[in-house]
Amino acid sequence: MDVSKIREDFPLLKNRDIIYLDNAATSQKPAAVLDAEKQFYEKYNANPFRGLYELSEEATECYEEARKTVADFLHASCPEEIIFTRNATESLNLAAYTLSEYLLKPGDEIIVSIMEHHSNILPWQQAAKRYGATVKYLECDMDGTIPAERLENMITPHTKIAAITHISNVLGCKNDLKTFAEICHRHGVILVGDGAQSVPHIKVDVQDLVVDFLSFSGHKMLAPMGIGALYGKKELLEQLPPFLTGGEMIESVTREGAVWAEVPHKFEAGTVNAGGAYALAEAIRYMNTIGFDAIEEQENKLTRIAYEGMTKIPGIRVLGSSDPDNHHGILSFAVDGVHPHDVAEILNADNICVRAGHHCAQPLLQYLGTASTTRVSLAFYNTEDEIRENPRMPLTRRNYVLLAIGFAVVLLGFVLMAGGGSDSPDEFNYAMFSWRRITLAPILVIGGFVIEIY
């Protein structure tokens, strides 16, 4: 992979002097994707499905071709299994709302892993409140591992749904969704997967994973903000009620009620984000041109370099697995004695973009015994130089001590350099001055050396 050539495709990376290491939050966008969205509005802008005129039909064709591109990308069995949404958050809310209405009753259980993003916790909490169900949390080991038998042991005859992320946005560890799905299906449980951190970085085949639902956001995989998707098995989607109601999601409406449209249109009420879908398809084509084997290889290499370098620095602790290959481009870390926000501010002074806080995963961080961390998250367009570069590092307690010693020694040097008092004999003054002058140089050297350690 020629990373320097790839970076030429990204206008922001060319135009801004930054090191961008917040890719788990959102990715940068190549010119081809930006141009695709612009092209849609310049050449095909009309409301899809609404008009019988040629321009509207072209807009519809662009939108449905994008759906087919996403379906092929995820290896769905048909395009109808792809529902366009604004993002993974909306996708998970759609799944939670419709599944709970279809399945839940008082006393039922929902299993949610402790490592979920809030987007895959809050919708299930709300669903449980509406229907009198209970949310049970599937805990992980400290390295992020969830043993399959732990999930199986949690399932009871009352369990109806399990919601589990594919890759953690805090620890970077990958869950074995295929095994989890098989366990769930043996007990009649539906598995909803969050693919926000996996779909942009690794090959994902939903039929191989046998998950019932999988969400992702386009903006984390080079596409514009405001477009995402939910994969769902067609036979399940056909049984679920709509999420939102209004235009275009109906077959017919009477005073008494309505007949819903076929899937996936039943779940896409109102004017759709056709330009975003069109650009998402271009983002997928761009990533496929590079190839996911090359993307995974580059990101794994960068992760190893970053992990090995960070763990050699005194006072830095990386959360999760001790195996860098089980971080998938995500390294959340704590610095002894320094708040993560301060770490991010210090790095920002060197134009290094990282995320600090709870990463929308407070239950996980509470479980791990910390309130917040700093997170480095990588993409294939990051370079080894960006990772190996030695910017000003955050201060640890040891750094503070050394810095204080350095300043104290330098201050002592200046005191010694000051002239003697007027009451002293001339010979004594001259001797004192000579002694101070001779002593000053090594003291200042020692002080400077200590500060340089910092």
C-alpha positions as CSV (number, residue, x, y, z in Angstrom):
1,M,0.0,0.0,0.0
2,D,1.4,3.4,-1.0
3,V,0.1,5.5,1.9
4,S,1.7,8.7,0.7
5,K,-0.2,8.4,-2.6
6,I,-3.4,7.5,-0.8
7,R,-3.1,10.6,1.4
8,E,-3.1,12.7,-1.7
9,D,-6.8,11.7,-2.2
10,F,-7.8,13.4,1.1
11,P,-8.1,17.1,0.9
12,L,-8.1,17.8,4.6
13,L,-5.0,15.7,5.2
14,K,-3.3,17.7,2.4
15,N,-4.5,21.1,3.6
16,R,-4.1,20.9,7.3
17,D,-0.9,20.3,9.3
18,I,-2.3,17.8,11.7
19,I,-1.9,14.2,12.8
20,Y,-5.4,12.8,12.8
21,L,-5.8,10.0,15.3
22,D,-9.5,10.1,16.0
23,N,-10.8,7.8,13.3
24,A,-13.1,5.8,15.6
25,A,-15.1,9.0,16.0
26,T,-15.2,9.9,12.3
27,S,-12.9,9.3,9.3
28,Q,-11.6,11.8,6.8
29,K,-13.2,11.9,3.3
30,P,-11.4,11.3,0.0
31,A,-12.1,13.7,-2.8
32,A,-13.9,11.0,-4.8
33,V,-16.5,10.8,-2.1
34,L,-16.9,14.5,-1.8
35,D,-17.2,14.8,-5.5
36,A,-19.8,12.0,-5.6
37,E,-22.1,13.8,-3.2
38,K,-21.7,17.0,-5.2
39,Q,-22.3,15.1,-8.4
40,F,-25.6,13.8,-7.2
41,Y,-27.0,17.2,-6.4
42,E,-25.6,18.6,-9.7
43,K,-26.9,15.9,-11.9
44,Y,-29.6,13.8,-10.2
45,N,-31.2,16.0,-7.6
46,A,-34.9,15.1,-7.4
47,N,-37.0,13.3,-4.7
48,P,-36.6,9.6,-5.2
49,F,-39.8,7.5,-5.7
50,R,-42.0,10.6,-5.8
51,G,-42.0,11.5,-9.5
52,L,-42.7,9.8,-12.8
53,Y,-40.5,12.2,-14.7
54,E,-37.0,11.1,-15.8
55,L,-35.0,13.1,-13.3
56,S,-36.8,11.5,-10.3
57,E,-36.4,8.1,-11.8
58,E,-32.7,8.7,-12.2
59,A,-32.5,9.8,-8.5
60,T,-34.4,6.6,-7.5
61,E,-32.0,4.5,-9.6
62,C,-29.0,6.2,-7.9
63,Y,-30.4,5.5,-4.5
64,E,-31.3,1.9,-5.2
65,E,-27.9,1.2,-6.8
66,A,-26.3,2.5,-3.6
67,R,-28.5,0.1,-1.6
68,K,-27.3,-2.8,-3.8
69,T,-23.7,-1.7,-3.3
70,V,-24.1,-1.8,0.4
71,A,-25.8,-5.2,0.3
72,D,-22.9,-6.6,-1.8
73,F,-20.4,-5.0,0.5
74,L,-21.9,-6.7,3.6
75,H,-22.7,-9.9,1.6
76,A,-26.4,-9.6,2.4
77,S,-28.7,-12.1,0.6
78,C,-30.6,-9.3,-1.2
79,P,-30.7,-5.4,-1.3
80,E,-34.0,-5.5,0.6
81,E,-32.1,-6.4,3.7
82,I,-30.5,-2.9,3.8
83,I,-32.3,0.0,5.5
84,F,-30.7,3.4,5.1
85,T,-30.6,5.5,8.2
86,R,-28.8,8.5,9.5
87,N,-26.1,6.5,11.4
88,A,-25.6,3.5,13.6
89,T,-27.4,5.2,16.5
90,E,-30.6,5.5,14.5
91,S,-30.1,2.0,13.2
92,L,-29.9,0.6,16.7
93,N,-32.9,2.6,17.8
94,L,-34.9,1.3,14.9
95,A,-34.0,-2.3,15.8
96,A,-34.7,-1.8,19.5
97,Y,-38.1,0.0,18.9
98,T,-39.4,-2.5,16.4
99,L,-38.1,-5.6,18.0
100,S,-39.4,-4.7,21.4
101,E,-42.9,-3.9,20.0
102,Y,-42.9,-7.2,18.2
103,L,-41.4,-9.4,20.9
104,L,-41.3,-8.1,24.4
105,K,-43.7,-8.6,27.3
106,P,-43.4,-8.1,31.1
107,G,-40.7,-10.4,32.6
108,D,-38.7,-10.8,29.4
109,E,-35.0,-10.2,29.3
110,I,-32.5,-8.4,27.1
111,I,-28.8,-9.2,27.3
112,V,-26.5,-6.3,26.6
113,S,-22.7,-6.5,26.7
114,I,-21.0,-4.2,29.2
115,M,-18.7,-2.9,26.5
116,E,-21.5,-1.3,24.4
117,H,-21.5,2.2,23.1
118,H,-24.4,4.1,24.7
119,S,-26.2,3.8,21.3
120,N,-26.5,0.1,22.0
121,I,-27.5,0.5,25.6
122,L,-30.0,3.3,25.9
123,P,-32.5,2.1,23.3
124,W,-32.7,-1.3,25.1
125,Q,-33.1,0.4,28.5
126,Q,-36.0,2.4,27.1
127,A,-37.5,-0.6,25.4
128,A,-37.3,-2.5,28.7
129,K,-39.1,0.3,30.5
130,R,-41.9,0.4,28.0
131,Y,-42.6,-3.3,28.2
132,G,-41.7,-4.3,31.7
133,A,-38.6,-6.2,30.6
134,T,-35.2,-6.5,32.3
135,V,-31.8,-5.6,30.9
136,K,-29.0,-7.9,31.9
137,Y,-25.3,-7.0,31.4
138,L,-22.9,-9.5,29.9
139,E,-19.5,-8.7,31.5
140,C,-16.1,-9.1,29.8
141,D,-12.7,-10.0,31.2
142,M,-10.4,-7.1,31.9
143,D,-8.8,-7.6,28.5
144,G,-12.1,-7.4,26.8
145,T,-12.7,-11.1,26.2
146,I,-16.2,-12.4,26.5
147,P,-16.1,-16.2,26.8
148,A,-18.9,-17.9,24.8
149,E,-20.0,-20.0,27.8
150,R,-20.7,-16.8,29.7
151,L,-23.3,-15.7,27.2
152,E,-24.8,-19.2,27.1
153,N,-25.1,-19.3,30.9
154,M,-26.9,-16.0,31.0
155,I,-29.6,-17.0,28.6
156,T,-32.9,-18.1,30.2
157,P,-36.3,-19.0,28.8
158,H,-37.2,-15.3,29.2
159,T,-34.3,-14.0,27.1
160,K,-35.6,-12.6,23.8
161,I,-32.8,-10.3,22.5
162,A,-29.0,-9.9,22.8
163,A,-27.2,-6.7,21.8
164,I,-23.4,-7.1,21.3
165,T,-20.8,-5.0,19.6
166,H,-18.5,-6.5,16.9
167,I,-15.5,-4.4,17.9
168,S,-15.3,-2.3,21.1
169,N,-14.9,1.5,20.5
170,V,-12.9,1.6,23.7
171,L,-10.8,-1.6,23.9
172,G,-10.6,-2.4,20.2
173,C,-11.2,-6.1,20.9
174,K,-13.3,-8.1,18.5
175,N,-16.2,-10.3,19.7
176,D,-16.9,-13.6,18.2
177,L,-20.3,-12.6,16.8
178,K,-20.7,-15.7,14.8
179,T,-20.4,-18.0,17.8
180,F,-22.6,-15.6,19.9
181,A,-25.3,-15.7,17.1
182,E,-25.2,-19.5,17.0
183,I,-25.6,-19.7,20.8
184,C,-28.5,-17.2,20.6
185,H,-30.3,-19.0,17.9
186,R,-30.1,-22.3,19.7
187,H,-32.2,-20.6,22.4
188,G,-34.5,-18.7,20.1
189,V,-32.8,-15.3,20.9
190,I,-32.3,-12.6,18.3
191,L,-28.8,-11.1,18.1
192,V,-28.4,-7.4,17.2
193,G,-24.8,-6.5,16.4
194,D,-23.1,-3.1,16.3
195,G,-20.7,-2.9,13.4
196,A,-19.8,0.8,13.7
197,Q,-16.1,-0.1,14.5
198,S,-15.8,-3.3,12.4
199,V,-17.4,-2.5,9.0
200,P,-14.9,0.3,8.2
201,H,-11.9,-1.8,9.1
202,I,-12.3,-5.5,8.5
203,K,-14.2,-7.8,6.1
204,V,-17.7,-8.3,7.3
205,D,-20.0,-11.0,5.9
206,V,-23.4,-10.9,7.6
207,Q,-24.4,-14.3,6.2
208,D,-21.3,-15.9,7.6
209,L,-21.8,-14.1,11.0
210,V,-25.4,-15.3,10.9
211,V,-26.4,-12.2,12.9
212,D,-30.0,-11.1,12.7
213,F,-29.2,-7.3,12.6
214,L,-26.0,-5.3,12.1
215,S,-25.7,-1.5,12.2
216,F,-23.0,0.9,10.9
217,S,-22.3,4.5,10.2
218,G,-21.1,5.8,6.8
219,H,-19.1,8.7,8.3
220,K,-16.7,6.3,10.1
221,M,-15.9,4.7,6.7
222,L,-15.0,7.7,4.5
223,A,-18.7,8.7,3.6
224,P,-20.4,11.9,4.6
225,M,-22.1,12.4,8.0
226,G,-25.8,11.7,8.1
227,I,-25.9,8.3,6.3
228,G,-25.8,4.9,7.8
229,A,-27.5,1.5,7.4
230,L,-29.1,-1.3,9.3
231,Y,-28.8,-4.8,7.9
232,G,-31.7,-7.1,8.9
233,K,-32.7,-10.6,7.8
234,K,-35.6,-10.1,5.4
235,E,-37.9,-12.6,7.0
236,L,-37.5,-10.7,10.3
237,L,-38.0,-7.3,8.7
238,E,-41.2,-8.4,7.1
239,Q,-42.7,-9.2,10.5
240,L,-41.6,-6.0,12.3
241,P,-43.8,-2.9,12.6
242,P,-42.5,0.4,11.1
243,F,-40.2,2.7,13.2
244,L,-41.4,6.1,11.8
245,T,-44.5,6.8,9.8
246,G,-45.3,9.3,7.1
247,G,-44.5,9.7,3.4
248,E,-43.3,6.9,1.2
249,M,-43.4,4.1,3.7
250,I,-47.0,3.2,2.9
251,E,-48.8,1.3,0.2
252,S,-52.1,3.0,0.9
253,V,-53.8,5.1,3.6
254,T,-57.5,5.3,4.6
255,R,-59.3,7.1,7.4
256,E,-59.0,3.9,9.5
257,G,-55.4,3.1,8.9
258,A,-52.7,2.2,6.4
259,V,-51.1,-0.7,4.5
260,W,-47.3,-0.5,4.9
261,A,-44.9,-0.6,1.9
262,E,-42.7,-3.6,1.3
263,V,-39.3,-3.8,3.0
264,P,-37.1,-1.9,3.1
265,H,-39.3,1.1,2.3
266,K,-41.5,0.4,5.3
267,F,-38.6,1.6,7.4
268,E,-37.6,4.7,5.4
269,A,-40.2,7.3,6.1
270,G,-40.0,10.7,4.5
271,T,-37.5,12.1,2.0
272,V,-34.4,10.0,2.0
273,N,-30.7,11.0,2.1
274,A,-30.1,10.0,-1.5
275,G,-27.0,12.2,-1.9
276,G,-25.5,10.6,1.2
277,A,-26.3,7.1,0.0
278,Y,-24.8,7.9,-3.4
279,A,-21.6,9.1,-1.7
280,L,-21.6,6.0,0.7
281,A,-21.5,3.8,-2.4
282,E,-18.5,5.7,-3.7
283,A,-16.8,5.3,-0.3
284,I,-17.3,1.5,-0.5
285,R,-15.9,1.4,-4.0
286,Y,-12.9,3.4,-2.9
287,M,-12.2,1.1,0.0
288,N,-12.7,-2.0,-2.2
289,T,-10.2,-0.6,-4.7
290,I,-7.6,-0.5,-1.9
291,G,-8.7,-3.9,-0.6
292,F,-9.5,-4.9,2.9
293,D,-6.6,-7.2,3.1
294,A,-4.3,-4.2,2.6
295,I,-6.4,-2.0,4.9
296,E,-6.2,-4.6,7.7
297,E,-2.5,-5.2,7.2
298,Q,-1.7,-1.4,7.4
299,E,-3.9,-0.7,10.4
300,N,-2.6,-3.8,12.3
301,K,1.0,-2.7,11.6
302,L,0.3,0.8,12.9
303,T,-1.5,-0.6,16.0
304,R,1.5,-2.7,16.8
305,I,3.9,0.2,16.4
306,A,1.8,2.5,18.6
307,Y,1.1,-0.1,21.3
308,E,4.8,-1.2,21.6
309,G,5.9,2.5,21.8
310,M,3.3,3.6,24.3
311,T,3.8,0.7,26.6
312,K,7.5,1.5,26.9
313,I,6.7,5.0,28.3
314,P,6.7,5.0,32.1
315,G,3.3,6.1,33.5
316,I,1.2,5.1,30.5
317,R,-1.3,2.2,30.8
318,V,-3.1,0.9,27.8
319,L,-6.6,-0.6,28.6
320,G,-7.5,-4.0,27.3
321,S,-5.5,-6.8,25.7
322,S,-1.7,-7.1,26.0
323,D,-1.8,-8.3,22.4
324,P,-1.7,-5.4,20.0
325,D,-3.4,-7.5,17.3
326,N,-6.5,-7.6,19.5
327,H,-6.9,-3.8,19.5
328,H,-7.9,-3.3,15.8
329,G,-6.6,0.3,15.5
330,I,-8.0,1.4,18.9
331,L,-5.8,2.2,21.9
332,S,-7.3,3.8,25.0
333,F,-4.8,4.8,27.6
334,A,-4.4,6.5,30.9
335,V,-1.4,8.6,32.1
336,D,-0.5,8.5,35.8
337,G,-1.5,11.7,37.5
338,V,-2.8,13.5,34.4
339,H,-6.4,13.9,33.4
340,P,-7.2,12.6,29.9
341,H,-8.5,16.1,28.8
342,D,-5.1,17.5,29.7
343,V,-3.4,14.8,27.7
344,A,-5.5,15.7,24.7
345,E,-4.9,19.4,25.1
346,I,-1.1,18.9,25.3
347,L,-1.2,16.7,22.2
348,N,-3.4,19.2,20.5
349,A,-0.7,21.8,21.0
350,D,1.4,19.7,18.6
351,N,-1.5,19.4,16.2
352,I,-2.2,15.8,17.2
353,C,-5.9,14.9,17.3
354,V,-7.0,12.3,19.8
355,R,-10.2,11.7,21.8
356,A,-10.5,12.1,25.5
357,G,-13.4,11.3,27.8
358,H,-15.7,8.3,28.4
359,H,-16.1,7.6,24.7
360,C,-19.9,7.1,25.1
361,A,-19.2,3.9,27.1
362,Q,-19.5,4.9,30.7
363,P,-20.7,1.5,32.0
364,L,-17.6,-0.1,30.5
365,L,-15.2,2.4,32.0
366,Q,-16.9,2.2,35.4
367,Y,-16.5,-1.6,35.2
368,L,-12.8,-1.2,34.3
369,G,-12.4,1.1,37.3
370,T,-11.7,4.4,35.5
371,A,-13.8,7.5,34.6
372,S,-12.2,8.4,31.3
373,T,-9.2,7.8,29.1
374,T,-7.4,9.2,26.1
375,R,-8.0,7.3,22.9
376,V,-5.8,6.9,19.8
377,S,-7.7,5.4,16.8
378,L,-6.0,4.6,13.5
379,A,-7.0,4.4,9.8
380,F,-5.2,3.0,6.8
381,Y,-4.2,6.5,5.7
382,N,-2.1,7.1,8.9
383,T,1.6,6.8,8.5
384,E,4.4,5.2,10.5
385,D,6.0,8.6,10.9
386,E,2.9,9.9,12.5
387,I,3.0,7.1,15.1
388,R,6.7,7.0,15.6
389,E,7.1,10.8,15.9
390,N,8.1,12.0,19.4
391,P,5.9,15.0,20.2
392,R,5.9,16.6,23.6
393,M,4.6,13.8,25.9
394,P,2.1,14.3,28.7
395,L,3.6,14.8,32.2
396,T,3.5,12.0,34.6
397,R,4.2,12.3,38.4
398,R,7.8,11.4,37.7
399,N,8.1,14.1,35.1
400,Y,6.7,16.7,37.5
401,V,9.3,15.7,40.1
402,L,12.2,15.9,37.6
403,L,10.9,19.2,36.3
404,A,10.8,20.7,39.8
405,I,14.3,19.5,40.6
406,G,15.5,21.0,37.3
407,F,14.0,24.4,38.1
408,A,15.3,24.3,41.6
409,V,18.9,23.6,40.5
410,V,18.7,26.3,37.9
411,L,17.4,28.8,40.5
412,L,20.2,27.9,42.8
413,G,22.6,28.6,40.0
414,F,21.2,32.1,39.6
415,V,21.4,32.7,43.3
416,L,25.0,31.7,43.4
417,M,25.7,33.9,40.4
418,A,24.5,37.0,42.3
419,G,27.3,39.3,43.6
420,G,28.4,39.4,47.2
421,G,27.2,42.0,49.8
422,S,29.0,45.4,50.2
423,D,30.0,44.7,53.8
424,S,32.3,41.8,52.9
425,P,36.0,42.3,52.4
426,D,37.1,42.8,48.8
427,E,39.2,39.6,48.9
428,F,36.3,37.6,50.3
429,N,33.9,39.1,47.6
430,Y,36.3,38.2,44.8
431,A,36.7,34.6,46.2
432,M,33.0,34.2,46.5
433,F,32.4,35.5,43.0
434,S,35.0,33.2,41.6
435,W,33.5,30.2,43.4
436,R,30.1,31.1,42.2
437,R,31.3,31.5,38.6
438,I,33.1,28.2,38.7
439,T,30.2,26.4,40.3
440,L,27.5,28.0,38.1
441,A,28.3,26.2,34.9
442,P,28.0,22.6,36.1
443,I,24.9,23.5,38.1
444,L,23.2,25.0,35.1
445,V,24.3,22.0,33.0
446,I,22.9,19.6,35.5
447,G,19.6,21.6,35.7
448,G,19.3,21.7,32.0
449,F,20.0,17.9,31.8
450,V,17.2,17.2,34.3
451,I,14.7,19.3,32.4
452,E,15.7,17.6,29.1
453,I,14.7,14.3,30.7
454,Y,11.2,15.7,30.8
